[in-house]
Amino acid sequence: MARKISIDASEAFVNGTPFKRDNTAVVVMTSGTVQLFLFDNCIAQKVKNEMHITTAGWETVTTKDRLNALPGVSIYQKDHQWYLNDLPWDGEWIEPSKIILRTLNIDEAAA
């Protein structure tokens, strides 16, 4: 279960509402771009309805918690490897919805 701060930050991120609590912030730019920051590192960005995420080089429990609170994101770690939506992930910028689609295509091909 995500921490309250992660849930509140995710809600603000999705709604495009500025948010600041402790080490987490959501910034809404005049261009309409919305960014989620953890310790001054941008870990998620939304332009229109396209969202991208990254660990910003910090594969921590807190980073995982903040990102897991976002819609369409499921991150876990096994044997020091991070997985995003059940596929290995190196933490670099990625659009989670593409991972979901790729996962669906793999499943459909196997059927």
Buried (B, 14 or more C-beta within 10 A) or exposed (E): EBBEBBBBBBEBBBEEEEBEEEEBBBBBEEEEEBBBBBBEBBBBBBEEEEBBBBBBEBBEEBBBBBBBBBEEBBBEEEEEEBBBBEEEBEBEEBEBBEBBEEBEEEEEEEE
